[in-house]
Each structure stands twice: as structure tokens, then as C-alpha cells.
Amino acid sequence: MKVPSKRGERMSRIALRILEATVGIDTDNDKLLPRLPFGIEVKSPLTDFHRVEQVPYSDNCDGYIRIQESEDEPHYERRGRNVLFVGPFEELARSASDPRFSFWGNQGFFYRYVLYLLEKHHKIYNLHACALFEENSETLYLIIGGAGSGKTVYLLSGLAKGMRLFSTETVHFRLEREQIVWFKGSLVDNVRYGTLVEDFPQFLPDGARPAADKLWQQKTALDLSAFATDFDSLKDSKGVHIFFPHIEEGRKGYVQSTIRDDRKTAKFLFDNISEKMGETTVLYDRLPVLGFDDKDLARQRLDSVYRCVQHPTIGQIVSILSNPKDCWGNLLVRS
């Protein structure tokens, strides 16, 4: 692998940490470095992770992103702990159709690379889910699903009911001997204006909003940190309930189905964790980048989700079909 020289040319470098994963970043063009602190905006990694912290650069990072500015067609190589990108990335960043799919965007390379490093080096698994904590019963509620499944509806309606926020988008966990440790995730959520205007006006931020015909096309980054739990990890929860929702505007009634087969739940969790880390994505409209999964990680992940599902703290596991107003049904457990 050709790596930018550390002699004869000026290198800019920083290192970032998310939970326990560290990423070293170096480039011959400091305009390509991430700018911290990240802002509260739709493309921000803060919609993925609770904290992104700058730490000293060292030779002991879990992985390295190396970016070399060049007029060549954009390409990349991955070898060991190093991923080298070569191409005209300053110009590509200016002209990209969607900044989320960039090095530092919330759907881009850094996001997916961190998911991989957390799992590979720290056995921390990353669910595409939101999580709420009910203080009276000391219960954690995980709402798991992809885009459009209804996570945001559960999130905002749960907060309106007095629950505390544990994550808006990514829920992390690790199995430690006989315990499951849950780690706080992102506290910023990208929410469609239509959801706020029609169902949760109390969370609608002040300021301009799109025209009525674009309410369901545009999103805003909603900072919900004021509702967060006062702890960053949880290992002594009295119970963890798992919901797989499907929320439809205009639907009448509420249908709840208990999932009793651990194999089905394990597959749902496995697929959810694997998707973002393993899928191929296109950066800057030009560069397809393969996912990170491999057979050993996948085998270990499947074993881990089975252990998680069968853990004694896991309570209700249900699929739900509902409208936004009735989404909680009688699910809340209160002491």
C-alpha cells in the first residue's frame, strides 16, 4: 500500500475516539480533516454517536484513515489497520450531491468504519435502534428497525410520556461475563418536519420550516440531549424490552404480536447489526466502498446475539403494527 510520506511533505493528522474505538486520520490536505466539534445538523456524526472526542494521535489506534489528494480517479486500498484513499477529494466534497455520504458524514465512511472497529476490537455491537429508559421501573426499551419503521414516533412519544433518552439512532452493547452492558448512543435525531408538525408539535424547533408540500421531504436535526439519562452506560437494568415496530399514518387500532422464537429474534438482531457495517456504500457520488464484514466476525456476532436474546434481563420481545398516537398501547411497565 502506498501511504503518504511522513518525510518531505507536510502531513496533517488527528485521532478521534468513539466509546472505546480510536481512529487515526492523516492527510496531505488539511482541508479534508474533520472539523470538531461537529455541529448539530442532518449530516453530523452526532446523529450516529453520543460523543466524538479528539485524542492524541499515536501508533496504537484501532484503525487509520489516510487521505491523499490527487488528480487521479478516486480509489482506495485497505490493508491491515490502514485504509488509504487517493483522489480529488477537496473538489468532490464541494460538488457532492449528498454530504451525508462523505468521509465524515453520518452515512459515510467514518461512521461505518467505527462500527467495524467497535465490533472487531472491542466486541461492542451496534444496533440501528433508539432506546428509552423508564425510571420508575428501571427498564430499558429498545425500538429496532430501519428507516421509516417508526423509531422516531416511539422516541418522541416516549419522551412526551416522561421517559429518558438513551439513544436516538445507534444503541451499543457488549456481553461481559454474565452481564449485558448497554452504552449510550446519539442524542440528536434527524426528524421529518411532517412528523413534528402533525404529531409532535411540542418538539418543533423555533424558526423557519419548509413549505407545506415539502414537510415530508425535509428533515431537521433535533437536539434531544436535554431529555437524556444522567448515566452513559447501563448494566444493572431490571429489564430490557425489545420492539420491532411498523407505524402507519391513518391506521386504526393497535396490533401487538409476541415473538417467542429466539431464533427469529436473533436473526432480526443479526441482520440489523450487520446491515450498516457490511453494505457497500458510494462516497461523493463516485467511489464505491465495500463493507467490512467477514466470516469470523459474522459467526461471533451470531453467537453473541443468541446470548443476548437468551439473557435473563430480556423481557418482552414484540412486533407492533400501529398508528403514531396509539404506538405504546399498554406496553409500558410501571412500578
C-alpha positions as CSV (number, residue, x, y, z in Angstrom):
1,M,0.0,0.0,0.0
2,K,1.3,3.4,-0.9
3,V,0.9,5.6,2.2
4,P,1.5,9.4,2.2
5,S,5.1,10.0,3.1
6,K,5.9,11.3,6.6
7,R,9.1,12.9,5.3
8,G,9.3,15.5,2.7
9,E,5.7,16.6,2.7
10,R,3.6,18.2,5.5
11,M,1.1,15.8,7.0
12,S,-2.0,16.9,9.0
13,R,-3.2,14.4,11.5
14,I,-5.6,13.9,14.3
15,A,-7.1,11.0,16.2
16,L,-10.7,10.5,17.2
17,R,-12.4,8.3,19.8
18,I,-15.9,6.9,19.9
19,L,-16.6,4.8,23.0
20,E,-13.5,2.6,23.1
21,A,-12.6,2.7,19.4
22,T,-9.8,5.1,18.2
23,V,-9.2,6.2,14.6
24,G,-6.1,7.9,13.4
25,I,-6.6,10.3,10.5
26,D,-3.8,11.8,8.3
27,T,-3.8,13.7,5.1
28,D,-1.6,15.9,2.9
29,N,-4.6,18.3,2.6
30,D,-5.8,19.7,6.0
31,K,-9.0,20.9,4.4
32,L,-10.0,17.2,4.3
33,L,-9.7,16.7,8.1
34,P,-12.9,16.6,10.1
35,R,-13.7,19.8,11.9
36,L,-14.5,19.4,15.6
37,P,-16.7,19.9,17.4
38,F,-19.3,18.5,14.9
39,G,-22.4,20.7,14.6
40,I,-26.0,19.8,15.1
41,E,-27.0,19.2,11.5
42,V,-28.5,16.4,9.5
43,K,-25.1,15.2,8.1
44,S,-23.4,15.2,11.5
45,P,-21.9,12.1,13.1
46,L,-23.6,13.3,16.3
47,T,-26.8,11.8,14.8
48,D,-24.9,8.4,15.0
49,F,-22.8,8.6,18.2
50,H,-23.1,10.2,21.6
51,R,-19.6,11.7,21.6
52,V,-16.8,12.1,19.1
53,E,-13.7,13.1,21.0
54,Q,-10.3,14.2,19.8
55,V,-7.4,12.3,21.4
56,P,-3.6,12.2,20.9
57,Y,-2.5,10.6,17.6
58,S,-0.5,7.5,18.2
59,D,0.7,4.3,16.7
60,N,-1.8,2.3,18.8
61,C,-5.1,3.4,17.2
62,D,-7.5,0.6,16.2
63,G,-7.5,1.8,12.6
64,Y,-6.2,4.6,10.3
65,I,-7.8,6.6,7.6
66,R,-5.2,8.1,5.2
67,I,-6.3,10.6,2.6
68,Q,-4.0,11.6,-0.3
69,E,-5.1,14.5,-2.5
70,S,-4.6,13.7,-6.2
71,E,-6.0,14.4,-9.7
72,D,-6.3,10.6,-10.2
73,E,-9.7,8.9,-10.4
74,P,-10.8,8.3,-6.7
75,H,-9.8,4.9,-5.4
76,Y,-8.9,3.3,-2.1
77,E,-7.0,0.4,-0.7
78,R,-7.5,-1.4,2.6
79,R,-4.6,-3.3,4.2
80,G,-4.5,-4.3,7.8
81,R,-5.3,-1.3,10.0
82,N,-4.9,1.2,7.2
83,V,-7.4,2.5,4.7
84,L,-5.8,4.7,2.1
85,F,-8.0,7.0,-0.1
86,V,-6.5,8.7,-3.2
87,G,-8.3,11.2,-5.4
88,P,-9.5,14.8,-5.9
89,F,-11.5,14.8,-2.6
90,E,-11.5,18.5,-2.0
91,E,-13.4,19.1,-5.2
92,L,-15.6,16.0,-4.7
93,A,-16.6,17.4,-1.3
94,R,-17.6,20.7,-2.8
95,S,-19.7,19.1,-5.6
96,A,-21.2,16.1,-3.7
97,S,-25.0,15.7,-4.1
98,D,-25.4,14.4,-0.5
99,P,-22.8,15.3,2.1
100,R,-24.0,12.5,4.4
101,F,-22.2,10.1,2.1
102,S,-18.7,11.5,2.6
103,F,-15.7,10.7,4.8
104,W,-17.3,12.4,7.8
105,G,-21.0,12.4,7.0
106,N,-23.4,10.4,9.2
107,Q,-23.9,7.8,6.5
108,G,-20.3,7.9,5.3
109,F,-17.0,6.0,5.7
110,F,-16.0,7.1,9.2
111,Y,-19.4,6.0,10.6
112,R,-19.2,2.6,9.1
113,Y,-15.6,2.1,9.9
114,V,-16.2,2.9,13.6
115,L,-19.0,0.3,13.7
116,Y,-16.5,-2.2,12.4
117,L,-13.7,-1.2,14.8
118,L,-16.0,-1.3,17.8
119,E,-17.1,-4.8,17.0
120,K,-13.8,-6.2,15.9
121,H,-11.5,-4.8,18.6
122,H,-13.9,-4.2,21.5
123,K,-16.7,-6.7,20.9
124,I,-19.2,-3.8,21.1
125,Y,-22.2,-4.4,18.9
126,N,-24.2,-1.6,17.3
127,L,-27.9,-1.8,16.7
128,H,-29.8,0.6,14.4
129,A,-32.3,1.4,17.1
130,C,-33.4,4.1,19.5
131,A,-33.6,3.5,23.3
132,L,-35.6,5.0,26.1
133,F,-35.3,4.4,29.8
134,E,-38.3,4.3,32.1
135,E,-37.1,5.5,35.5
136,N,-39.9,4.1,37.7
137,S,-39.4,0.6,36.6
138,E,-35.7,0.9,35.7
139,T,-36.5,-0.6,32.3
140,L,-34.8,0.0,29.0
141,Y,-36.9,0.0,25.9
142,L,-35.2,-0.8,22.6
143,I,-37.1,0.1,19.4
144,I,-35.3,-1.6,16.5
145,G,-35.8,-1.0,12.8
146,G,-34.6,0.6,9.6
147,A,-35.6,4.0,8.1
148,G,-39.4,4.6,8.1
149,S,-40.2,1.8,10.6
150,G,-41.4,4.1,13.3
151,K,-38.4,4.6,15.7
152,T,-38.8,8.4,15.8
153,V,-42.5,8.1,16.7
154,Y,-41.7,5.9,19.6
155,L,-38.8,8.1,20.6
156,L,-40.8,11.4,20.7
157,S,-43.9,9.9,22.2
158,G,-41.9,8.2,24.9
159,L,-40.2,11.4,25.8
160,A,-43.6,13.1,25.9
161,K,-44.6,10.5,28.4
162,G,-41.7,11.3,30.7
163,M,-39.2,8.7,29.6
164,R,-35.5,9.5,29.4
165,L,-33.4,9.3,26.2
166,F,-30.6,6.7,25.9
167,S,-30.1,6.8,22.2
168,T,-31.8,8.2,19.1
169,E,-30.2,6.1,16.4
170,T,-27.4,3.7,17.5
171,V,-27.6,1.5,20.6
172,H,-24.3,-0.2,21.6
173,F,-24.0,-3.3,23.8
174,R,-21.3,-5.7,24.9
175,L,-21.5,-9.0,26.7
176,E,-19.3,-9.1,29.8
177,R,-19.4,-12.5,31.5
178,E,-22.9,-12.8,32.9
179,Q,-24.0,-9.2,32.1
180,I,-25.0,-7.1,29.1
181,V,-23.6,-3.6,29.2
182,W,-25.6,-1.1,27.2
183,F,-23.8,2.1,26.1
184,K,-25.5,5.5,25.5
185,G,-25.8,6.4,21.8
186,S,-26.6,9.5,19.8
187,L,-28.7,12.3,21.4
188,V,-29.5,14.1,18.1
189,D,-32.2,12.7,15.7
190,N,-33.0,13.6,12.1
191,V,-36.8,14.1,12.1
192,R,-39.1,14.9,9.2
193,Y,-40.8,18.2,9.6
194,G,-44.1,16.5,8.8
195,T,-43.7,14.2,11.9
196,L,-43.1,17.2,14.1
197,V,-45.9,19.4,12.6
198,E,-48.6,16.8,12.5
199,D,-47.8,14.5,15.5
200,F,-45.3,16.2,17.9
201,P,-45.5,20.0,17.6
202,Q,-44.2,20.4,21.1
203,F,-40.7,19.3,19.8
204,L,-40.8,21.6,16.7
205,P,-37.8,23.9,16.9
206,D,-38.3,27.6,16.5
207,G,-37.5,29.2,13.2
208,A,-38.2,28.6,9.5
209,R,-39.9,25.4,8.3
210,P,-40.3,24.2,4.7
211,A,-43.4,24.8,2.6
212,A,-46.4,22.5,3.3
213,D,-45.7,20.4,0.1
214,K,-42.2,19.6,1.4
215,L,-43.0,18.8,5.0
216,W,-42.4,15.1,4.4
217,Q,-39.3,15.5,2.2
218,Q,-37.1,17.6,4.5
219,K,-35.6,16.7,7.9
220,T,-34.2,18.7,10.8
221,A,-31.5,17.7,13.2
222,L,-33.3,17.7,16.6
223,D,-31.1,18.0,19.7
224,L,-32.7,16.0,22.4
225,S,-29.8,16.0,24.9
226,A,-32.0,17.8,27.5
227,F,-34.0,14.6,27.8
228,A,-31.0,12.2,28.2
229,T,-30.3,9.9,31.1
230,D,-27.7,11.0,33.6
231,F,-25.7,7.8,33.0
232,D,-23.7,6.8,29.9
233,S,-23.8,3.0,30.4
234,L,-26.2,0.6,32.0
235,K,-25.5,-2.9,33.2
236,D,-28.0,-3.4,36.1
237,S,-31.3,-2.8,34.3
238,K,-34.3,-4.6,35.8
239,G,-35.4,-5.4,32.3
240,V,-34.9,-4.8,28.6
241,H,-37.9,-4.9,26.3
242,I,-37.4,-5.1,22.5
243,F,-39.9,-3.7,20.0
244,F,-39.9,-4.2,16.2
245,P,-42.4,-1.5,15.1
246,H,-44.3,-0.7,11.9
247,I,-46.0,2.6,12.2
248,E,-48.5,3.8,9.6
249,E,-50.3,7.2,9.5
250,G,-54.0,6.7,9.4
251,R,-54.1,3.1,10.6
252,K,-56.8,2.3,13.1
253,G,-56.0,0.4,16.2
254,Y,-53.0,-1.4,17.6
255,V,-51.8,-4.9,16.9
256,Q,-49.1,-6.5,19.1
257,S,-47.6,-9.9,18.5
258,T,-45.2,-11.5,20.9
259,I,-42.1,-13.1,19.3
260,R,-41.5,-16.3,21.3
261,D,-38.9,-18.0,19.0
262,D,-35.4,-16.9,20.0
263,R,-34.2,-17.9,16.5
264,K,-36.3,-15.2,14.9
265,T,-35.3,-12.5,17.3
266,A,-31.6,-13.4,16.9
267,K,-31.9,-13.2,13.2
268,F,-33.6,-9.8,13.4
269,L,-30.8,-8.5,15.6
270,F,-28.1,-10.1,13.5
271,D,-29.5,-8.6,10.3
272,N,-29.9,-5.2,11.9
273,I,-26.3,-5.0,13.3
274,S,-24.8,-6.4,10.0
275,E,-26.5,-4.0,7.6
276,K,-24.7,-0.7,8.0
277,M,-21.3,-2.2,8.7
278,G,-21.5,-4.8,5.8
279,E,-23.1,-2.9,3.0
280,T,-21.3,-1.3,0.1
281,T,-21.7,2.5,0.0
282,V,-20.8,5.2,-2.5
283,L,-18.8,8.2,-1.3
284,Y,-19.0,11.6,-3.0
285,D,-21.2,10.0,-5.8
286,R,-18.0,8.5,-7.3
287,L,-16.3,5.9,-5.1
288,P,-18.0,2.6,-4.2
289,V,-16.5,1.3,-0.9
290,L,-17.1,-2.3,0.2
291,G,-18.4,-3.1,3.6
292,F,-16.3,-4.6,6.4
293,D,-17.9,-7.9,7.3
294,D,-16.1,-11.3,7.3
295,K,-17.0,-14.8,8.2
296,D,-15.3,-14.8,11.6
297,L,-16.9,-11.6,12.7
298,A,-20.3,-12.8,11.4
299,R,-20.0,-16.1,13.3
300,Q,-19.1,-14.3,16.5
301,R,-21.9,-11.8,16.0
302,L,-24.5,-14.5,15.6
303,D,-23.3,-16.3,18.8
304,S,-23.4,-13.0,20.7
305,V,-27.0,-12.1,19.6
306,Y,-28.2,-15.5,20.7
307,R,-26.6,-14.9,24.1
308,C,-28.2,-11.5,24.2
309,V,-31.7,-12.7,23.4
310,Q,-31.5,-15.5,25.9
311,H,-30.2,-13.3,28.7
312,P,-32.4,-13.2,31.8
313,T,-32.8,-9.4,31.7
314,I,-34.5,-9.5,28.3
315,G,-38.3,-9.2,28.8
316,Q,-40.9,-8.6,26.2
317,I,-40.0,-9.1,22.5
318,V,-42.8,-7.9,20.3
319,S,-43.7,-6.8,16.8
320,I,-46.1,-3.9,16.7
321,L,-48.4,-2.5,14.0
322,S,-50.0,0.8,14.9
323,N,-50.5,4.5,14.2
324,P,-48.4,7.2,15.9
325,K,-50.9,8.1,18.5
326,D,-51.5,4.6,19.8
327,C,-48.0,3.2,19.4
328,W,-47.3,2.3,23.0
329,G,-50.6,0.5,23.6
330,N,-50.4,-1.0,27.1
331,L,-46.7,-1.8,26.8
332,L,-45.3,0.5,29.5
333,V,-44.4,-1.3,32.7
334,R,-44.7,0.8,35.7
335,S,-43.7,0.0,39.3
